[in-house]
Amino acid sequence: MRQGLPASSGSSPTLEDVARAAGVSRATVSRVINGIRNVDPAIQETVRRAIDATGYVPNRAARSLVTRRTGAVALVVSGAGEGDDEAGSFPGRVFTDPFFGRVVGGIVGFLRPRGIHPVLMFAESAEARAQVLAYLRQGDADGAVLVSTHAEDPLPAQLTEARVPAVLFARPARPIPISYVDVDHRAGAKLAADRLVSRGCRRIATISGPLDVPAGQARLSGFLDAMAAHGQPYIPCAEGGFTYHSGEAAMERLLAEHPDLDGVFVANDLMAQGALTALRHHGRDVPGDVAVAGFDDSSAATACRPALTTVRHPVEDMAAEMARLLLEHIDQPGRPPTSIIFEPALVVRESA
């Protein structure tokens, strides 16, 4: 016998059974089940425990008729331009990038306790973008959290034009009326500059991210400005693509042109991991000969040898905030877009 049900009950648990077990009204249970968020959190938790205890299963079809919502949101990863190198390559790159796993963890961690589960969708081509837009326009999900990895990606603007509730990870490359969360990249780059200078580095270089991406631009300009404030107006730079191999290749270029460098700021941890490989290949000790600082504090930072000093990018917290903002936009159609900027922090390990 399940707790909260009468002993004689042989039928499926009902809304009334849940209300009785929770000690609240049927209307309160209905508001909790339908995701109406003006219910006291303590009462919501009591109702959820009563649902678990009684074994009540909400009728999703009936719920959708009442609320005109699906109880699902789309997690859209959009990025590669036309002519991606081979079928399936874009999802493969996404799943091997530690950044994406942190985004998913933050979103799922926020949504799952609220009975909402994201639907993963990829939008790496015009055809895939059209499929995502059709899916959202026909109401198969209530809105979208969007991770865009391509500066020329048209999807953020297409979502706003279609009036689909959406929140973007990172500032868009062009001004569009969409909510987003981001980190203060310039402040993070300054933390890395201060750390390298405090170690006594005087011949410092940097490996930037792609300079057609706002994050790549901001991390580079923040680092250059901070170094200028430290009296170092010229900093050699090699552009990378936020990937391991691009970091390795950029480090090779810097060593060829500036063999006496003694400090490097690398604009993300994956590239820093590649840079460390190149430094080992050339017999450079880290941090004895060359100090290295990264950005993100991803799993790549702790996988590096030596472990990487890096700037903490609070991706999980930012992703959870994306999900929270999206639910607000779903609850309040026409709500003006907003931006939330997180502060970075320096994580000191062995490389610098």
C-alpha positions as CSV (number, residue, x, y, z in Angstrom):
1,M,0.0,0.0,0.0
2,R,1.4,3.4,-0.9
3,Q,1.5,6.1,1.7
4,G,-1.4,8.6,1.5
5,L,-3.8,6.2,-0.3
6,P,-6.7,4.6,1.4
7,A,-6.3,0.9,2.0
8,S,-9.2,0.0,-0.2
9,S,-8.0,1.9,-3.2
10,G,-7.3,-0.3,-6.2
11,S,-7.3,2.5,-8.8
12,S,-4.6,4.8,-9.9
13,P,-3.7,7.7,-7.5
14,T,-5.6,10.9,-8.2
15,L,-5.1,14.6,-7.7
16,E,-7.3,14.4,-4.6
17,D,-5.1,11.6,-3.2
18,V,-2.0,13.9,-3.6
19,A,-3.8,16.8,-2.0
20,R,-4.9,14.7,1.0
21,A,-1.3,13.3,1.5
22,A,0.2,16.9,1.2
23,G,-2.5,18.5,3.4
24,V,-3.2,21.1,0.8
25,S,-6.0,21.9,-1.6
26,R,-6.5,20.2,-5.0
27,A,-6.0,23.6,-6.7
28,T,-2.6,24.0,-5.0
29,V,-1.5,20.6,-6.2
30,S,-2.7,21.5,-9.7
31,R,-0.7,24.7,-9.7
32,V,2.5,22.8,-8.6
33,I,2.0,20.2,-11.3
34,N,1.3,22.7,-14.0
35,G,4.5,24.6,-13.2
36,I,2.8,27.8,-12.0
37,R,5.6,29.3,-9.9
38,N,3.7,31.5,-7.5
39,V,3.5,28.7,-5.0
40,D,5.6,28.9,-1.8
41,P,8.8,26.7,-2.4
42,A,8.2,24.8,0.9
43,I,4.6,23.9,-0.2
44,Q,6.0,22.9,-3.7
45,E,8.4,20.5,-2.0
46,T,5.6,19.1,0.2
47,V,3.5,18.5,-2.9
48,R,6.3,16.8,-4.7
49,R,7.0,14.5,-1.8
50,A,3.3,13.6,-1.8
51,I,3.4,12.9,-5.5
52,D,6.3,10.5,-4.9
53,A,4.6,8.9,-1.9
54,T,1.3,8.3,-3.7
55,G,2.8,7.3,-7.1
56,Y,0.6,9.9,-8.9
57,V,1.5,10.3,-12.6
58,P,0.3,13.6,-14.1
59,N,-1.5,13.4,-17.4
60,R,0.8,15.3,-19.7
61,A,-1.7,15.6,-22.5
62,A,-4.4,17.1,-20.2
63,R,-1.8,19.4,-18.6
64,S,-0.7,20.7,-22.0
65,L,-4.3,21.5,-22.9
66,V,-4.7,23.5,-19.8
67,T,-1.3,25.3,-19.8
68,R,-0.6,25.3,-23.6
69,R,2.9,24.2,-22.6
70,T,4.9,21.0,-23.2
71,G,7.0,21.0,-20.1
72,A,10.1,20.7,-22.3
73,V,12.7,23.1,-23.5
74,A,15.3,22.8,-26.3
75,L,19.0,22.9,-25.6
76,V,20.3,24.0,-29.0
77,V,24.0,23.9,-29.9
78,S,24.5,25.9,-33.0
79,G,27.7,26.9,-34.7
80,A,29.5,25.4,-37.7
81,G,28.9,27.3,-40.9
82,E,27.9,25.8,-44.2
83,G,30.1,23.0,-45.5
84,D,31.0,21.4,-42.2
85,D,33.9,19.0,-43.0
86,E,32.0,15.7,-42.7
87,A,28.6,14.3,-41.6
88,G,28.4,14.0,-37.9
89,S,31.6,15.9,-37.2
90,F,29.9,18.8,-35.5
91,P,28.1,16.7,-32.8
92,G,31.4,14.7,-32.3
93,R,33.3,17.9,-31.6
94,V,30.7,19.1,-29.2
95,F,30.6,15.9,-27.2
96,T,34.4,15.9,-26.8
97,D,34.6,19.5,-25.6
98,P,34.6,19.7,-21.8
99,F,32.9,23.1,-22.0
100,F,29.7,21.6,-23.4
101,G,29.4,19.0,-20.6
102,R,29.6,21.8,-18.0
103,V,26.8,23.7,-19.8
104,V,24.6,20.6,-19.9
105,G,25.3,19.8,-16.2
106,G,24.2,23.3,-15.2
107,I,21.0,23.3,-17.3
108,V,19.9,19.8,-16.3
109,G,20.8,20.4,-12.7
110,F,18.4,23.4,-12.6
111,L,15.6,22.0,-14.7
112,R,15.3,18.4,-13.5
113,P,14.1,19.2,-10.0
114,R,11.3,21.3,-11.7
115,G,10.2,18.3,-13.8
116,I,11.5,19.9,-17.0
117,H,13.9,18.0,-19.3
118,P,15.9,19.5,-22.2
119,V,15.7,18.2,-25.7
120,L,19.2,18.3,-27.3
121,M,19.2,19.7,-30.8
122,F,22.1,20.6,-33.2
123,A,22.0,23.4,-35.7
124,E,25.2,23.3,-37.7
125,S,23.7,24.0,-41.1
126,A,20.8,25.9,-42.8
127,E,18.8,22.7,-42.9
128,A,19.3,21.9,-39.3
129,R,18.5,25.5,-38.2
130,A,15.2,25.3,-40.2
131,Q,14.4,22.1,-38.4
132,V,15.0,23.7,-35.0
133,L,12.9,26.7,-35.9
134,A,10.0,24.5,-37.1
135,Y,10.2,22.4,-33.9
136,L,10.0,25.5,-31.7
137,R,7.4,27.3,-33.8
138,Q,5.0,24.4,-33.7
139,G,5.2,24.3,-29.9
140,D,7.1,21.0,-29.4
141,A,9.1,22.8,-26.8
142,D,8.3,25.9,-24.8
143,G,11.6,27.8,-25.5
144,A,15.3,27.3,-26.1
145,V,18.6,27.8,-24.4
146,L,21.1,28.3,-27.1
147,V,24.9,27.8,-27.2
148,S,26.3,29.3,-30.3
149,T,29.9,28.7,-31.3
150,H,30.0,30.6,-34.6
151,A,30.2,34.4,-34.9
152,E,28.0,34.5,-38.1
153,D,25.4,32.2,-36.7
154,P,22.0,33.5,-37.8
155,L,20.0,31.4,-35.3
156,P,19.8,33.8,-32.4
157,A,18.3,36.5,-34.6
158,Q,15.9,34.0,-36.2
159,L,14.7,32.9,-32.8
160,T,14.0,36.5,-31.8
161,E,12.2,37.2,-35.1
162,A,10.0,34.1,-34.5
163,R,9.2,35.4,-31.0
164,V,10.4,32.1,-29.5
165,P,11.4,32.4,-25.8
166,A,15.2,32.0,-25.8
167,V,18.3,32.7,-23.8
168,L,21.9,32.7,-25.3
169,F,25.1,31.6,-23.7
170,A,27.5,34.5,-24.2
171,R,27.0,37.9,-25.7
172,P,25.9,37.8,-29.3
173,A,28.3,38.9,-32.0
174,R,25.8,41.5,-33.2
175,P,23.3,43.5,-31.1
176,I,20.0,41.7,-31.1
177,P,17.1,41.7,-28.5
178,I,17.9,38.4,-26.8
179,S,18.7,37.6,-23.2
180,Y,22.1,36.3,-22.5
181,V,24.5,35.3,-19.7
182,D,28.2,35.8,-19.9
183,V,31.4,36.2,-17.9
184,D,33.5,39.3,-17.7
185,H,36.2,38.1,-20.1
186,R,38.3,41.3,-19.9
187,A,38.5,41.1,-16.1
188,G,39.5,37.4,-16.3
189,A,42.3,38.2,-18.7
190,K,43.5,40.9,-16.4
191,L,43.7,38.3,-13.6
192,A,46.0,36.2,-15.8
193,A,48.1,39.2,-16.7
194,D,48.6,40.2,-13.1
195,R,49.6,36.6,-12.2
196,L,52.2,36.3,-14.9
197,V,53.7,39.7,-14.0
198,S,53.7,38.9,-10.3
199,R,55.8,35.8,-11.1
200,G,58.4,38.1,-12.7
201,C,57.7,37.2,-16.4
202,R,59.0,39.9,-18.7
203,R,58.8,38.4,-22.2
204,I,55.1,37.5,-22.3
205,A,53.1,36.3,-25.3
206,T,49.5,35.3,-25.7
207,I,47.5,32.7,-27.7
208,S,44.1,34.3,-28.4
209,G,40.8,32.6,-29.3
210,P,39.2,33.2,-32.7
211,L,39.0,37.0,-33.2
212,D,35.6,36.9,-34.9
213,V,34.1,35.7,-31.6
214,P,33.2,38.3,-28.9
215,A,34.8,36.1,-26.2
216,G,38.1,35.8,-28.2
217,Q,38.2,39.6,-28.8
218,A,37.4,40.5,-25.2
219,R,40.0,38.1,-23.6
220,L,42.7,39.5,-26.0
221,S,41.9,43.1,-25.5
222,G,41.6,42.7,-21.7
223,F,44.9,41.0,-21.6
224,L,46.7,43.6,-23.8
225,D,45.2,46.5,-21.8
226,A,46.3,44.9,-18.5
227,M,49.8,44.3,-19.8
228,A,50.1,47.9,-21.1
229,A,49.1,49.0,-17.5
230,H,52.1,46.9,-16.3
231,G,54.4,48.8,-18.7
232,Q,54.5,46.1,-21.4
233,P,53.0,47.7,-24.5
234,Y,53.8,45.0,-27.0
235,I,52.6,41.5,-26.5
236,P,53.2,38.9,-29.4
237,C,50.0,37.1,-30.2
238,A,49.1,34.0,-32.2
239,E,45.4,33.3,-32.9
240,G,44.0,29.9,-32.1
241,G,40.6,28.3,-32.5
242,F,39.7,27.2,-29.0
243,T,40.9,23.7,-29.8
244,Y,43.8,21.6,-28.5
245,H,45.5,21.4,-31.9
246,S,45.2,25.1,-32.6
247,G,46.8,25.8,-29.3
248,E,49.7,23.5,-30.1
249,A,50.2,25.1,-33.5
250,A,50.0,28.6,-32.1
251,M,52.6,27.8,-29.5
252,E,54.9,26.5,-32.2
253,R,54.6,29.8,-34.1
254,L,55.3,31.8,-31.0
255,L,58.4,29.8,-30.1
256,A,59.7,30.1,-33.6
257,E,59.3,33.9,-33.6
258,H,60.0,34.6,-29.9
259,P,62.2,31.7,-28.6
260,D,63.1,33.6,-25.4
261,L,59.4,34.1,-24.1
262,D,59.0,33.3,-20.5
263,G,55.2,33.6,-20.0
264,V,52.1,32.8,-22.0
265,F,48.4,33.6,-21.5
266,V,46.3,31.1,-23.5
267,A,42.6,32.1,-24.0
268,N,41.2,28.7,-23.1
269,D,42.3,25.5,-21.3
270,L,42.1,23.2,-24.4
271,M,44.5,25.4,-26.3
272,A,46.7,25.7,-23.2
273,Q,46.9,21.9,-23.1
274,G,48.1,21.9,-26.7
275,A,50.5,24.7,-25.9
276,L,52.0,22.7,-23.0
277,T,52.6,19.8,-25.5
278,A,54.5,22.1,-27.8
279,L,56.6,23.5,-24.9
280,R,57.5,19.9,-23.8
281,H,58.5,19.1,-27.4
282,H,60.9,22.0,-27.3
283,G,62.3,21.0,-23.9
284,R,60.9,24.0,-22.1
285,D,60.2,23.5,-18.4
286,V,56.8,24.8,-17.1
287,P,56.8,26.9,-15.0
288,G,60.6,27.1,-14.7
289,D,61.3,28.3,-18.2
290,V,57.8,29.4,-19.3
291,A,54.8,30.1,-17.0
292,V,51.4,29.3,-18.6
293,A,48.0,30.6,-17.6
294,G,44.7,29.5,-19.2
295,F,41.0,30.4,-19.1
296,D,37.9,28.4,-18.2
297,D,39.0,26.1,-15.4
298,S,37.6,23.1,-17.3
299,S,38.5,19.5,-16.9
300,A,41.4,20.1,-19.3
301,A,43.0,22.3,-16.7
302,T,43.4,19.5,-14.2
303,A,44.4,17.0,-16.9
304,C,47.3,19.2,-17.9
305,R,50.8,18.3,-16.7
306,P,51.7,20.4,-14.8
307,A,48.2,21.3,-13.6
308,L,47.1,24.6,-15.2
309,T,46.7,27.9,-13.5
310,T,43.6,29.3,-15.1
311,V,40.8,31.8,-14.9
312,R,37.6,30.3,-13.5
313,H,34.7,30.6,-15.9
314,P,31.6,29.7,-13.8
315,V,29.9,27.8,-16.7
316,E,27.6,25.6,-14.5
317,D,26.3,28.6,-12.6
318,M,25.9,30.5,-15.9
319,A,24.0,27.6,-17.5
320,A,21.6,27.3,-14.5
321,E,21.0,31.1,-14.8
322,M,20.2,30.6,-18.5
323,A,17.6,28.0,-17.6
324,R,16.1,30.3,-14.9
325,L,15.9,33.2,-17.3
326,L,14.2,31.0,-19.9
327,L,11.5,30.0,-17.5
328,E,10.9,33.6,-16.7
329,H,10.5,34.4,-20.4
330,I,8.1,31.5,-20.8
331,D,6.0,32.6,-17.8
332,Q,6.1,36.3,-18.9
333,P,5.7,36.6,-22.7
334,G,7.0,39.9,-24.0
335,R,9.4,40.3,-21.0
336,P,12.3,42.6,-22.1
337,P,15.6,40.9,-22.8
338,T,18.2,41.1,-20.0
339,S,21.9,40.3,-19.6
340,I,23.6,38.8,-16.6
341,I,27.4,39.0,-16.3
342,F,29.4,36.8,-13.9
343,E,32.7,37.6,-12.3
344,P,35.7,35.4,-13.0
345,A,38.3,34.2,-10.4
346,L,41.9,33.1,-10.7
347,V,42.6,29.4,-9.8
348,V,46.3,29.0,-9.0
349,R,47.9,25.7,-9.8
350,E,51.4,24.6,-10.8
351,S,51.9,26.0,-14.3
352,A,52.1,29.7,-13.3
